[in-house]
């Protein structure tokens, strides 16, 4: 299973266990999961190497912030990595 890490450090994705990804029914050809994981590590390294993007994300998140309502949300890094994951996997 592959899950988005919720911490500020490390890779975009964290592998847990072995075998097929959750929800794919084990239908992927051999080696496809390995190729995806390599791509995901590269994406994570790009995000780690461009921290200035986090400043842009943070500024967008606080632009219309209401301090008196709601609870604390995700960090700018968590939001950005979730966005990258969503775009990478073509999720809606």
PDB file of N, CA, C and O in Angstrom, chain B, residues numbered from 101:
ATOM      1  N   UNK B 101       0.838  -1.161   0.000  1.00  0.00           N
ATOM      2  CA  UNK B 101       0.000   0.000   0.000  1.00  0.00           C
ATOM      3  C   UNK B 101       0.892   1.236   0.000  1.00  0.00           C
ATOM      4  O   UNK B 101       1.943   1.243   0.642  1.00  0.00           O
ATOM      5  N   UNK B 102       0.484   2.269  -0.709  1.00  0.00           N
ATOM      6  CA  UNK B 102       1.242   3.505  -0.755  1.00  0.00           C
ATOM      7  C   UNK B 102       0.388   4.598  -0.158  1.00  0.00           C
ATOM      8  O   UNK B 102      -0.774   4.756  -0.531  1.00  0.00           O
ATOM      9  N   UNK B 103       0.949   5.346   0.759  1.00  0.00           N
ATOM     10  CA  UNK B 103       0.186   6.396   1.430  1.00  0.00           C
ATOM     11  C   UNK B 103       0.979   7.691   1.441  1.00  0.00           C
ATOM     12  O   UNK B 103       2.208   7.681   1.501  1.00  0.00           O
ATOM     13  N   UNK B 104       0.272   8.789   1.383  1.00  0.00           N
ATOM     14  CA  UNK B 104       0.899  10.094   1.480  1.00  0.00           C
ATOM     15  C   UNK B 104       1.380  10.304   2.898  1.00  0.00           C
ATOM     16  O   UNK B 104       0.636  10.080   3.853  1.00  0.00           O
ATOM     17  N   UNK B 105       2.620  10.733   3.039  1.00  0.00           N
ATOM     18  CA  UNK B 105       3.146  10.973   4.379  1.00  0.00           C
ATOM     19  C   UNK B 105       2.580  12.278   4.911  1.00  0.00           C
ATOM     20  O   UNK B 105       2.441  13.249   4.166  1.00  0.00           O
ATOM     21  N   UNK B 106       2.257  12.305   6.181  1.00  0.00           N
ATOM     22  CA  UNK B 106       1.698  13.509   6.776  1.00  0.00           C
ATOM     23  C   UNK B 106       2.736  14.319   7.531  1.00  0.00           C
ATOM     24  O   UNK B 106       2.407  15.354   8.111  1.00  0.00           O
ATOM     25  N   UNK B 107       3.974  13.872   7.536  1.00  0.00           N
ATOM     26  CA  UNK B 107       5.020  14.621   8.225  1.00  0.00           C
ATOM     27  C   UNK B 107       5.679  15.581   7.257  1.00  0.00           C
ATOM     28  O   UNK B 107       5.511  15.472   6.042  1.00  0.00           O
ATOM     29  N   UNK B 108       6.424  16.512   7.799  1.00  0.00           N
ATOM     30  CA  UNK B 108       7.081  17.504   6.976  1.00  0.00           C
ATOM     31  C   UNK B 108       8.359  17.006   6.341  1.00  0.00           C
ATOM     32  O   UNK B 108       8.908  17.688   5.475  1.00  0.00           O
ATOM     33  N   UNK B 109       8.847  15.866   6.729  1.00  0.00           N
ATOM     34  CA  UNK B 109      10.120  15.384   6.204  1.00  0.00           C
ATOM     35  C   UNK B 109       9.913  14.118   5.404  1.00  0.00           C
ATOM     36  O   UNK B 109       8.873  13.465   5.498  1.00  0.00           O
ATOM     37  N   UNK B 110      10.899  13.786   4.629  1.00  0.00           N
ATOM     38  CA  UNK B 110      10.870  12.518   3.918  1.00  0.00           C
ATOM     39  C   UNK B 110      10.265  12.615   2.541  1.00  0.00           C
ATOM     40  O   UNK B 110      10.147  13.691   1.956  1.00  0.00           O
ATOM     41  N   UNK B 111       9.890  11.465   2.046  1.00  0.00           N
ATOM     42  CA  UNK B 111       9.403  11.373   0.681  1.00  0.00           C
ATOM     43  C   UNK B 111       7.925  11.698   0.583  1.00  0.00           C
ATOM     44  O   UNK B 111       7.193  11.688   1.572  1.00  0.00           O
ATOM     45  N   UNK B 112       7.516  11.983  -0.633  1.00  0.00           N
ATOM     46  CA  UNK B 112       6.119  12.266  -0.924  1.00  0.00           C
ATOM     47  C   UNK B 112       5.249  11.080  -0.572  1.00  0.00           C
ATOM     48  O   UNK B 112       4.119  11.248  -0.114  1.00  0.00           O
ATOM     49  N   UNK B 113       5.761   9.896  -0.780  1.00  0.00           N
ATOM     50  CA  UNK B 113       5.000   8.682  -0.550  1.00  0.00           C
ATOM     51  C   UNK B 113       5.756   7.798   0.421  1.00  0.00           C
ATOM     52  O   UNK B 113       6.982   7.867   0.509  1.00  0.00           O
ATOM     53  N   UNK B 114       5.037   6.979   1.138  1.00  0.00           N
ATOM     54  CA  UNK B 114       5.633   6.031   2.057  1.00  0.00           C
ATOM     55  C   UNK B 114       5.101   4.653   1.721  1.00  0.00           C
ATOM     56  O   UNK B 114       3.886   4.453   1.699  1.00  0.00           O
ATOM     57  N   UNK B 115       5.977   3.703   1.461  1.00  0.00           N
ATOM     58  CA  UNK B 115       5.543   2.353   1.137  1.00  0.00           C
ATOM     59  C   UNK B 115       5.327   1.573   2.416  1.00  0.00           C
ATOM     60  O   UNK B 115       6.138   1.623   3.341  1.00  0.00           O
ATOM     61  N   UNK B 116       4.231   0.860   2.453  1.00  0.00           N
ATOM     62  CA  UNK B 116       3.939  -0.002   3.598  1.00  0.00           C
ATOM     63  C   UNK B 116       3.644  -1.383   3.051  1.00  0.00           C
ATOM     64  O   UNK B 116       2.760  -1.563   2.214  1.00  0.00           O
ATOM     65  N   UNK B 117       4.389  -2.342   3.530  1.00  0.00           N
ATOM     66  CA  UNK B 117       4.156  -3.712   3.084  1.00  0.00           C
ATOM     67  C   UNK B 117       4.691  -3.929   1.679  1.00  0.00           C
ATOM     68  O   UNK B 117       5.415  -3.092   1.140  1.00  0.00           O
ATOM     69  N   UNK B 118       4.334  -5.044   1.102  1.00  0.00           N
ATOM     70  CA  UNK B 118       4.773  -5.381  -0.240  1.00  0.00           C
ATOM     71  C   UNK B 118       3.578  -5.830  -1.047  1.00  0.00           C
ATOM     72  O   UNK B 118       2.479  -5.997  -0.517  1.00  0.00           O
ATOM     73  N   UNK B 119       3.798  -6.022  -2.311  1.00  0.00           N
ATOM     74  CA  UNK B 119       2.741  -6.539  -3.162  1.00  0.00           C
ATOM     75  C   UNK B 119       1.947  -5.430  -3.816  1.00  0.00           C
ATOM     76  O   UNK B 119       2.433  -4.312  -3.993  1.00  0.00           O
ATOM     77  N   UNK B 120       0.707  -5.762  -4.173  1.00  0.00           N
ATOM     78  CA  UNK B 120      -0.134  -4.861  -4.945  1.00  0.00           C
ATOM     79  C   UNK B 120      -0.546  -3.654  -4.112  1.00  0.00           C
ATOM     80  O   UNK B 120      -0.620  -3.715  -2.884  1.00  0.00           O
ATOM     81  N   UNK B 121      -0.810  -2.563  -4.810  1.00  0.00           N
ATOM     82  CA  UNK B 121      -1.309  -1.369  -4.163  1.00  0.00           C
ATOM     83  C   UNK B 121      -2.756  -1.566  -3.785  1.00  0.00           C
ATOM     84  O   UNK B 121      -3.482  -2.358  -4.387  1.00  0.00           O
ATOM     85  N   UNK B 122      -3.146  -0.837  -2.789  1.00  0.00           N
ATOM     86  CA  UNK B 122      -4.524  -0.902  -2.334  1.00  0.00           C
ATOM     87  C   UNK B 122      -5.454  -0.487  -3.466  1.00  0.00           C
ATOM     88  O   UNK B 122      -5.277   0.571  -4.069  1.00  0.00           O
ATOM     89  N   UNK B 123      -6.439  -1.321  -3.748  1.00  0.00           N
ATOM     90  CA  UNK B 123      -7.433  -0.976  -4.739  1.00  0.00           C
ATOM     91  C   UNK B 123      -7.111  -1.391  -6.154  1.00  0.00           C
ATOM     92  O   UNK B 123      -7.958  -1.246  -7.035  1.00  0.00           O
ATOM     93  N   UNK B 124      -5.914  -1.905  -6.410  1.00  0.00           N
ATOM     94  CA  UNK B 124      -5.615  -2.274  -7.793  1.00  0.00           C
ATOM     95  C   UNK B 124      -5.869  -3.747  -8.068  1.00  0.00           C
ATOM     96  O   UNK B 124      -5.710  -4.183  -9.208  1.00  0.00           O
ATOM     97  N   UNK B 125      -6.257  -4.528  -7.069  1.00  0.00           N
ATOM     98  CA  UNK B 125      -6.592  -5.922  -7.276  1.00  0.00           C
ATOM     99  C   UNK B 125      -5.418  -6.781  -7.692  1.00  0.00           C
ATOM    100  O   UNK B 125      -5.613  -7.923  -8.107  1.00  0.00           O
ATOM    101  N   UNK B 126      -4.209  -6.266  -7.592  1.00  0.00           N
ATOM    102  CA  UNK B 126      -3.038  -7.043  -7.970  1.00  0.00           C
ATOM    103  C   UNK B 126      -2.926  -7.275  -9.467  1.00  0.00           C
ATOM    104  O   UNK B 126      -2.244  -8.205  -9.897  1.00  0.00           O
ATOM    105  N   UNK B 127      -3.584  -6.442 -10.268  1.00  0.00           N
ATOM    106  CA  UNK B 127      -3.634  -6.641 -11.712  1.00  0.00           C
ATOM    107  C   UNK B 127      -2.456  -6.010 -12.446  1.00  0.00           C
ATOM    108  O   UNK B 127      -2.306  -6.218 -13.650  1.00  0.00           O
ATOM    109  N   UNK B 128      -1.625  -5.253 -11.758  1.00  0.00           N
ATOM    110  CA  UNK B 128      -0.499  -4.590 -12.410  1.00  0.00           C
ATOM    111  C   UNK B 128       0.532  -5.612 -12.845  1.00  0.00           C
ATOM    112  O   UNK B 128       0.808  -6.574 -12.129  1.00  0.00           O
ATOM    113  N   UNK B 129       1.107  -5.396 -14.037  1.00  0.00           N
ATOM    114  CA  UNK B 129       2.178  -6.291 -14.479  1.00  0.00           C
ATOM    115  C   UNK B 129       3.384  -6.173 -13.558  1.00  0.00           C
ATOM    116  O   UNK B 129       3.589  -5.133 -12.932  1.00  0.00           O
ATOM    117  N   UNK B 130       4.180  -7.229 -13.471  1.00  0.00           N
ATOM    118  CA  UNK B 130       5.375  -7.178 -12.620  1.00  0.00           C
ATOM    119  C   UNK B 130       6.256  -5.988 -12.986  1.00  0.00           C
ATOM    120  O   UNK B 130       6.472  -5.703 -14.164  1.00  0.00           O
ATOM    121  N   UNK B 131       6.750  -5.314 -11.990  1.00  0.00           N
ATOM    122  CA  UNK B 131       7.653  -4.191 -12.205  1.00  0.00           C
ATOM    123  C   UNK B 131       6.971  -2.841 -12.291  1.00  0.00           C
ATOM    124  O   UNK B 131       7.634  -1.814 -12.145  1.00  0.00           O
ATOM    125  N   UNK B 132       5.656  -2.810 -12.525  1.00  0.00           N
ATOM    126  CA  UNK B 132       4.965  -1.525 -12.651  1.00  0.00           C
ATOM    127  C   UNK B 132       4.982  -0.764 -11.328  1.00  0.00           C
ATOM    128  O   UNK B 132       5.217   0.444 -11.308  1.00  0.00           O
ATOM    129  N   UNK B 133       4.737  -1.460 -10.237  1.00  0.00           N
ATOM    130  CA  UNK B 133       4.760  -0.795  -8.934  1.00  0.00           C
ATOM    131  C   UNK B 133       6.144  -0.249  -8.619  1.00  0.00           C
ATOM    132  O   UNK B 133       6.269   0.819  -8.018  1.00  0.00           O
ATOM    133  N   UNK B 134       7.182  -0.971  -9.020  1.00  0.00           N
ATOM    134  CA  UNK B 134       8.554  -0.508  -8.787  1.00  0.00           C
ATOM    135  C   UNK B 134       8.820   0.749  -9.598  1.00  0.00           C
ATOM    136  O   UNK B 134       9.425   1.697  -9.097  1.00  0.00           O
ATOM    137  N   UNK B 135       8.368   0.764 -10.856  1.00  0.00           N
ATOM    138  CA  UNK B 135       8.565   1.939 -11.709  1.00  0.00           C
ATOM    139  C   UNK B 135       7.817   3.145 -11.142  1.00  0.00           C
ATOM    140  O   UNK B 135       8.348   4.255 -11.130  1.00  0.00           O
ATOM    141  N   UNK B 136       6.601   2.933 -10.677  1.00  0.00           N
ATOM    142  CA  UNK B 136       5.838   4.028 -10.072  1.00  0.00           C
ATOM    143  C   UNK B 136       6.527   4.558  -8.834  1.00  0.00           C
ATOM    144  O   UNK B 136       6.613   5.769  -8.628  1.00  0.00           O
ATOM    145  N   UNK B 137       7.012   3.656  -8.020  1.00  0.00           N
ATOM    146  CA  UNK B 137       7.674   4.097  -6.788  1.00  0.00           C
ATOM    147  C   UNK B 137       8.915   4.928  -7.114  1.00  0.00           C
ATOM    148  O   UNK B 137       9.185   5.923  -6.441  1.00  0.00           O
ATOM    149  N   UNK B 138       9.667   4.534  -8.132  1.00  0.00           N
ATOM    150  CA  UNK B 138      10.843   5.331  -8.532  1.00  0.00           C
ATOM    151  C   UNK B 138      10.427   6.721  -8.968  1.00  0.00           C
ATOM    152  O   UNK B 138      11.068   7.707  -8.603  1.00  0.00           O
ATOM    153  N   UNK B 139       9.346   6.809  -9.753  1.00  0.00           N
ATOM    154  CA  UNK B 139       8.852   8.112 -10.186  1.00  0.00           C
ATOM    155  C   UNK B 139       8.406   8.946  -8.993  1.00  0.00           C
ATOM    156  O   UNK B 139       8.669  10.147  -8.937  1.00  0.00           O
ATOM    157  N   UNK B 140       7.737   8.314  -8.044  1.00  0.00           N
ATOM    158  CA  UNK B 140       7.257   9.026  -6.874  1.00  0.00           C
ATOM    159  C   UNK B 140       8.409   9.540  -6.021  1.00  0.00           C
ATOM    160  O   UNK B 140       8.322  10.629  -5.454  1.00  0.00           O
ATOM    161  N   UNK B 141       9.474   8.777  -5.927  1.00  0.00           N
ATOM    162  CA  UNK B 141      10.654   9.230  -5.180  1.00  0.00           C
ATOM    163  C   UNK B 141      11.278  10.438  -5.883  1.00  0.00           C
ATOM    164  O   UNK B 141      11.695  11.390  -5.224  1.00  0.00           O
ATOM    165  N   UNK B 142      11.342  10.404  -7.211  1.00  0.00           N
ATOM    166  CA  UNK B 142      11.883  11.539  -7.964  1.00  0.00           C
ATOM    167  C   UNK B 142      11.027  12.788  -7.769  1.00  0.00           C
ATOM    168  O   UNK B 142      11.558  13.886  -7.600  1.00  0.00           O
ATOM    169  N   UNK B 143       9.712  12.624  -7.791  1.00  0.00           N
ATOM    170  CA  UNK B 143       8.821  13.755  -7.557  1.00  0.00           C
ATOM    171  C   UNK B 143       9.062  14.322  -6.166  1.00  0.00           C
ATOM    172  O   UNK B 143       9.124  15.539  -5.990  1.00  0.00           O
ATOM    173  N   UNK B 144       9.199  13.453  -5.187  1.00  0.00           N
ATOM    174  CA  UNK B 144       9.448  13.887  -3.826  1.00  0.00           C
ATOM    175  C   UNK B 144      10.764  14.661  -3.724  1.00  0.00           C
ATOM    176  O   UNK B 144      10.842  15.676  -3.031  1.00  0.00           O
ATOM    177  N   UNK B 145      11.774  14.187  -4.403  1.00  0.00           N
ATOM    178  CA  UNK B 145      13.069  14.879  -4.379  1.00  0.00           C
ATOM    179  C   UNK B 145      12.959  16.266  -5.011  1.00  0.00           C
ATOM    180  O   UNK B 145      13.575  17.217  -4.529  1.00  0.00           O
ATOM    181  N   UNK B 146      12.182  16.386  -6.084  1.00  0.00           N
ATOM    182  CA  UNK B 146      11.974  17.693  -6.714  1.00  0.00           C
ATOM    183  C   UNK B 146      11.289  18.635  -5.732  1.00  0.00           C
ATOM    184  O   UNK B 146      11.684  19.793  -5.593  1.00  0.00           O
ATOM    185  N   UNK B 147      10.262  18.137  -5.053  1.00  0.00           N
ATOM    186  CA  UNK B 147       9.560  18.972  -4.073  1.00  0.00           C
ATOM    187  C   UNK B 147      10.485  19.362  -2.924  1.00  0.00           C
ATOM    188  O   UNK B 147      10.441  20.497  -2.449  1.00  0.00           O
ATOM    189  N   UNK B 148      11.320  18.429  -2.477  1.00  0.00           N
ATOM    190  CA  UNK B 148      12.266  18.723  -1.393  1.00  0.00           C
ATOM    191  C   UNK B 148      13.290  19.774  -1.820  1.00  0.00           C
ATOM    192  O   UNK B 148      13.744  20.572  -1.000  1.00  0.00           O
ATOM    193  N   UNK B 149      13.653  19.772  -3.109  1.00  0.00           N
ATOM    194  CA  UNK B 149      14.680  20.681  -3.610  1.00  0.00           C
ATOM    195  C   UNK B 149      14.146  22.068  -3.969  1.00  0.00           C
ATOM    196  O   UNK B 149      14.926  22.956  -4.313  1.00  0.00           O
ATOM    197  N   UNK B 150      12.844  22.265  -3.897  1.00  0.00           N
ATOM    198  CA  UNK B 150      12.261  23.562  -4.247  1.00  0.00           C
ATOM    199  C   UNK B 150      11.354  24.063  -3.125  1.00  0.00           C
ATOM    200  O   UNK B 150      10.144  24.189  -3.314  1.00  0.00           O
ATOM    201  N   UNK B 151      11.935  24.349  -1.957  1.00  0.00           N
ATOM    202  CA  UNK B 151      11.122  24.782  -0.809  1.00  0.00           C
ATOM    203  C   UNK B 151      10.439  26.132  -1.036  1.00  0.00           C
ATOM    204  O   UNK B 151       9.464  26.445  -0.354  1.00  0.00           O
ATOM    205  N   UNK B 152      10.931  26.933  -1.976  1.00  0.00           N
ATOM    206  CA  UNK B 152      10.290  28.225  -2.226  1.00  0.00           C
ATOM    207  C   UNK B 152       8.854  28.059  -2.730  1.00  0.00           C
ATOM    208  O   UNK B 152       8.046  28.979  -2.598  1.00  0.00           O
ATOM    209  N   UNK B 153       8.530  26.905  -3.302  1.00  0.00           N
ATOM    210  CA  UNK B 153       7.153  26.657  -3.724  1.00  0.00           C
ATOM    211  C   UNK B 153       6.222  26.605  -2.515  1.00  0.00           C
ATOM    212  O   UNK B 153       5.053  26.978  -2.610  1.00  0.00           O
ATOM    213  N   UNK B 154       6.743  26.143  -1.382  1.00  0.00           N
ATOM    214  CA  UNK B 154       5.927  26.074  -0.171  1.00  0.00           C
ATOM    215  C   UNK B 154       5.515  27.456   0.305  1.00  0.00           C
ATOM    216  O   UNK B 154       4.425  27.626   0.852  1.00  0.00           O
ATOM    217  N   UNK B 155       6.380  28.445   0.099  1.00  0.00           N
ATOM    218  CA  UNK B 155       6.027  29.818   0.471  1.00  0.00           C
ATOM    219  C   UNK B 155       4.837  30.303  -0.352  1.00  0.00           C
ATOM    220  O   UNK B 155       3.936  30.959   0.171  1.00  0.00           O
ATOM    221  N   UNK B 156       4.841  29.979  -1.629  1.00  0.00           N
ATOM    222  CA  UNK B 156       3.722  30.367  -2.496  1.00  0.00           C
ATOM    223  C   UNK B 156       2.427  29.688  -2.058  1.00  0.00           C
ATOM    224  O   UNK B 156       1.373  30.322  -1.999  1.00  0.00           O
ATOM    225  N   UNK B 157       2.515  28.400  -1.753  1.00  0.00           N
ATOM    226  CA  UNK B 157       1.339  27.653  -1.297  1.00  0.00           C
ATOM    227  C   UNK B 157       0.842  28.240   0.016  1.00  0.00           C
ATOM    228  O   UNK B 157      -0.358  28.463   0.181  1.00  0.00           O
ATOM    229  N   UNK B 158       1.744  28.488   0.941  1.00  0.00           N
ATOM    230  CA  UNK B 158       1.370  29.049   2.243  1.00  0.00           C
ATOM    231  C   UNK B 158       0.657  30.386   2.076  1.00  0.00           C
ATOM    232  O   UNK B 158      -0.376  30.627   2.702  1.00  0.00           O
ATOM    233  N   UNK B 159       1.207  31.251   1.233  1.00  0.00           N
ATOM    234  CA  UNK B 159       0.593  32.557   1.021  1.00  0.00           C
ATOM    235  C   UNK B 159      -0.803  32.430   0.430  1.00  0.00           C
ATOM    236  O   UNK B 159      -1.695  33.200   0.786  1.00  0.00           O
ATOM    237  N   UNK B 160      -1.005  31.477  -0.460  1.00  0.00           N
ATOM    238  CA  UNK B 160      -2.338  31.238  -1.014  1.00  0.00           C
ATOM    239  C   UNK B 160      -3.294  30.733   0.058  1.00  0.00           C
ATOM    240  O   UNK B 160      -4.464  31.113   0.085  1.00  0.00           O
ATOM    241  N   UNK B 161      -2.791  29.874   0.942  1.00  0.00           N
ATOM    242  CA  UNK B 161      -3.654  29.313   1.987  1.00  0.00           C
ATOM    243  C   UNK B 161      -4.101  30.354   3.007  1.00  0.00           C
ATOM    244  O   UNK B 161      -5.216  30.266   3.522  1.00  0.00           O
ATOM    245  N   UNK B 162      -3.262  31.327   3.307  1.00  0.00           N
ATOM    246  CA  UNK B 162      -3.614  32.306   4.345  1.00  0.00           C
ATOM    247  C   UNK B 162      -4.223  33.585   3.776  1.00  0.00           C
ATOM    248  O   UNK B 162      -4.603  34.476   4.536  1.00  0.00           O
ATOM    249  N   UNK B 163      -4.317  33.684   2.488  1.00  0.00           N
ATOM    250  CA  UNK B 163      -4.799  34.927   1.869  1.00  0.00           C
ATOM    251  C   UNK B 163      -6.165  35.343   2.423  1.00  0.00           C
ATOM    252  O   UNK B 163      -6.329  36.495   2.824  1.00  0.00           O
ATOM    253  N   UNK B 164      -7.121  34.460   2.456  1.00  0.00           N
ATOM    254  CA  UNK B 164      -8.475  34.785   2.926  1.00  0.00           C
ATOM    255  C   UNK B 164      -8.818  34.027   4.207  1.00  0.00           C
ATOM    256  O   UNK B 164      -9.954  33.593   4.399  1.00  0.00           O
ATOM    257  N   UNK B 165      -7.857  33.880   5.050  1.00  0.00           N
ATOM    258  CA  UNK B 165      -7.998  33.092   6.273  1.00  0.00           C
ATOM    259  C   UNK B 165      -8.903  33.789   7.289  1.00  0.00           C
ATOM    260  O   UNK B 165      -8.816  34.996   7.516  1.00  0.00           O
ATOM    261  N   UNK B 166      -9.771  32.978   7.888  1.00  0.00           N
ATOM    262  CA  UNK B 166     -10.625  33.460   8.970  1.00  0.00           C
ATOM    263  C   UNK B 166     -10.078  32.874  10.268  1.00  0.00           C
ATOM    264  O   UNK B 166     -10.177  31.670  10.502  1.00  0.00           O
ATOM    265  N   UNK B 167      -9.521  33.700  11.080  1.00  0.00           N
ATOM    266  CA  UNK B 167      -8.843  33.243  12.283  1.00  0.00           C
ATOM    267  C   UNK B 167      -9.824  32.733  13.338  1.00  0.00           C
ATOM    268  O   UNK B 167      -9.485  31.829  14.102  1.00  0.00           O
ATOM    269  N   UNK B 168     -11.020  33.289  13.393  1.00  0.00           N
ATOM    270  CA  UNK B 168     -11.954  32.955  14.458  1.00  0.00           C
ATOM    271  C   UNK B 168     -12.791  31.706  14.173  1.00  0.00           C
ATOM    272  O   UNK B 168     -13.592  31.317  15.023  1.00  0.00           O
ATOM    273  N   UNK B 169     -12.641  31.080  13.046  1.00  0.00           N
ATOM    274  CA  UNK B 169     -13.478  29.929  12.718  1.00  0.00           C
ATOM    275  C   UNK B 169     -12.624  28.712  12.377  1.00  0.00           C
ATOM    276  O   UNK B 169     -11.458  28.822  11.997  1.00  0.00           O
ATOM    277  N   UNK B 170     -13.246  27.560  12.525  1.00  0.00           N
ATOM    278  CA  UNK B 170     -12.605  26.323  12.091  1.00  0.00           C
ATOM    279  C   UNK B 170     -11.490  25.860  13.004  1.00  0.00           C
ATOM    280  O   UNK B 170     -11.244  26.418  14.074  1.00  0.00           O
ATOM    281  N   UNK B 171     -10.835  24.826  12.541  1.00  0.00           N
ATOM    282  CA  UNK B 171      -9.702  24.282  13.278  1.00  0.00           C
ATOM    283  C   UNK B 171      -8.456  24.420  12.423  1.00  0.00           C
ATOM    284  O   UNK B 171      -8.530  24.783  11.249  1.00  0.00           O
ATOM    285  N   UNK B 172      -7.318  24.126  13.020  1.00  0.00           N
ATOM    286  CA  UNK B 172      -6.087  24.178  12.233  1.00  0.00           C
ATOM    287  C   UNK B 172      -6.131  23.105  11.170  1.00  0.00           C
ATOM    288  O   UNK B 172      -6.550  21.976  11.426  1.00  0.00           O
ATOM    289  N   UNK B 173      -5.705  23.458   9.997  1.00  0.00           N
ATOM    290  CA  UNK B 173      -5.717  22.516   8.895  1.00  0.00           C
ATOM    291  C   UNK B 173      -4.353  21.901   8.666  1.00  0.00           C
ATOM    292  O   UNK B 173      -3.522  21.836   9.571  1.00  0.00           O
ATOM    293  N   UNK B 174      -4.141  21.460   7.466  1.00  0.00           N
ATOM    294  CA  UNK B 174      -2.870  20.849   7.086  1.00  0.00           C
ATOM    295  C   UNK B 174      -1.818  21.931   6.863  1.00  0.00           C
ATOM    296  O   UNK B 174      -2.143  23.095   6.628  1.00  0.00           O
ATOM    297  N   UNK B 175      -0.563  21.527   6.942  1.00  0.00           N
ATOM    298  CA  UNK B 175       0.527  22.461   6.660  1.00  0.00           C
ATOM    299  C   UNK B 175       0.574  22.718   5.160  1.00  0.00           C
ATOM    300  O   UNK B 175      -0.011  21.973   4.374  1.00  0.00           O
ATOM    301  N   UNK B 176       1.270  23.774   4.774  1.00  0.00           N
ATOM    302  CA  UNK B 176       1.426  24.089   3.352  1.00  0.00           C
ATOM    303  C   UNK B 176       2.111  22.927   2.630  1.00  0.00           C
ATOM    304  O   UNK B 176       1.762  22.611   1.493  1.00  0.00           O
ATOM    305  N   UNK B 177       3.075  22.298   3.282  1.00  0.00           N
ATOM    306  CA  UNK B 177       3.767  21.172   2.652  1.00  0.00           C
ATOM    307  C   UNK B 177       2.819  19.994   2.446  1.00  0.00           C
ATOM    308  O   UNK B 177       2.858  19.351   1.397  1.00  0.00           O
ATOM    309  N   UNK B 178       1.984  19.708   3.414  1.00  0.00           N
ATOM    310  CA  UNK B 178       1.030  18.608   3.272  1.00  0.00           C
ATOM    311  C   UNK B 178       0.040  18.882   2.140  1.00  0.00           C
ATOM    312  O   UNK B 178      -0.281  17.983   1.363  1.00  0.00           O
ATOM    313  N   UNK B 179      -0.443  20.119   2.048  1.00  0.00           N
ATOM    314  CA  UNK B 179      -1.373  20.487   0.984  1.00  0.00           C
ATOM    315  C   UNK B 179      -0.695  20.338  -0.375  1.00  0.00           C
ATOM    316  O   UNK B 179      -1.282  19.795  -1.310  1.00  0.00           O
ATOM    317  N   UNK B 180       0.537  20.821  -0.479  1.00  0.00           N
ATOM    318  CA  UNK B 180       1.244  20.772  -1.757  1.00  0.00           C
ATOM    319  C   UNK B 180       1.552  19.345  -2.182  1.00  0.00           C
ATOM    320  O   UNK B 180       1.412  19.005  -3.357  1.00  0.00           O
ATOM    321  N   UNK B 181       1.968  18.510  -1.245  1.00  0.00           N
ATOM    322  CA  UNK B 181       2.268  17.119  -1.576  1.00  0.00           C
ATOM    323  C   UNK B 181       0.998  16.351  -1.939  1.00  0.00           C
ATOM    324  O   UNK B 181       1.026  15.490  -2.818  1.00  0.00           O
ATOM    325  N   UNK B 182      -0.114  16.657  -1.268  1.00  0.00           N
ATOM    326  CA  UNK B 182      -1.382  16.026  -1.632  1.00  0.00           C
ATOM    327  C   UNK B 182      -1.795  16.445  -3.041  1.00  0.00           C
ATOM    328  O   UNK B 182      -2.288  15.623  -3.813  1.00  0.00           O
ATOM    329  N   UNK B 183      -1.597  17.714  -3.377  1.00  0.00           N
ATOM    330  CA  UNK B 183      -1.880  18.208  -4.723  1.00  0.00           C
ATOM    331  C   UNK B 183      -1.015  17.483  -5.753  1.00  0.00           C
ATOM    332  O   UNK B 183      -1.512  17.057  -6.795  1.00  0.00           O
ATOM    333  N   UNK B 184       0.276  17.344  -5.461  1.00  0.00           N
ATOM    334  CA  UNK B 184       1.177  16.660  -6.391  1.00  0.00           C
ATOM    335  C   UNK B 184       0.749  15.212  -6.593  1.00  0.00           C
ATOM    336  O   UNK B 184       0.764  14.710  -7.717  1.00  0.00           O
ATOM    337  N   UNK B 185       0.369  14.543  -5.518  1.00  0.00           N
ATOM    338  CA  UNK B 185      -0.104  13.178  -5.615  1.00  0.00           C
ATOM    339  C   UNK B 185      -1.368  13.084  -6.458  1.00  0.00           C
ATOM    340  O   UNK B 185      -1.502  12.193  -7.297  1.00  0.00           O
ATOM    341  N   UNK B 186      -2.284  13.999  -6.231  1.00  0.00           N
ATOM    342  CA  UNK B 186      -3.542  14.013  -6.982  1.00  0.00           C
ATOM    343  C   UNK B 186      -3.261  14.228  -8.479  1.00  0.00           C
ATOM    344  O   UNK B 186      -3.828  13.526  -9.316  1.00  0.00           O
ATOM    345  N   UNK B 187      -2.413  15.168  -8.815  1.00  0.00           N
ATOM    346  CA  UNK B 187      -2.081  15.421 -10.212  1.00  0.00           C
ATOM    347  C   UNK B 187      -1.337  14.235 -10.841  1.00  0.00           C
ATOM    348  O   UNK B 187      -1.612  13.860 -11.981  1.00  0.00           O
ATOM    349  N   UNK B 188      -0.414  13.659 -10.107  1.00  0.00           N
ATOM    350  CA  UNK B 188       0.378  12.545 -10.618  1.00  0.00           C
ATOM    351  C   UNK B 188      -0.505  11.350 -10.954  1.00  0.00           C
ATOM    352  O   UNK B 188      -0.298  10.677 -11.964  1.00  0.00           O
ATOM    353  N   UNK B 189      -1.481  11.097 -10.107  1.00  0.00           N
ATOM    354  CA  UNK B 189      -2.354   9.927 -10.315  1.00  0.00           C
ATOM    355  C   UNK B 189      -3.606  10.253 -11.099  1.00  0.00           C
ATOM    356  O   UNK B 189      -4.464   9.390 -11.279  1.00  0.00           O
ATOM    357  N   UNK B 190      -3.728  11.504 -11.577  1.00  0.00           N
ATOM    358  CA  UNK B 190      -4.889  11.944 -12.370  1.00  0.00           C
ATOM    359  C   UNK B 190      -6.190  11.689 -11.612  1.00  0.00           C
ATOM    360  O   UNK B 190      -7.160  11.189 -12.182  1.00  0.00           O
ATOM    361  N   UNK B 191      -6.203  12.031 -10.344  1.00  0.00           N
ATOM    362  CA  UNK B 191      -7.396  11.875  -9.518  1.00  0.00           C
ATOM    363  C   UNK B 191      -8.248  13.132  -9.622  1.00  0.00           C
ATOM    364  O   UNK B 191      -7.733  14.229  -9.838  1.00  0.00           O
ATOM    365  N   UNK B 192      -9.549  12.963  -9.467  1.00  0.00           N
ATOM    366  CA  UNK B 192     -10.431  14.128  -9.547  1.00  0.00           C
ATOM    367  C   UNK B 192     -10.788  14.611  -8.173  1.00  0.00           C
ATOM    368  O   UNK B 192     -11.526  15.587  -8.034  1.00  0.00           O
TER     369      UNK B 192
END
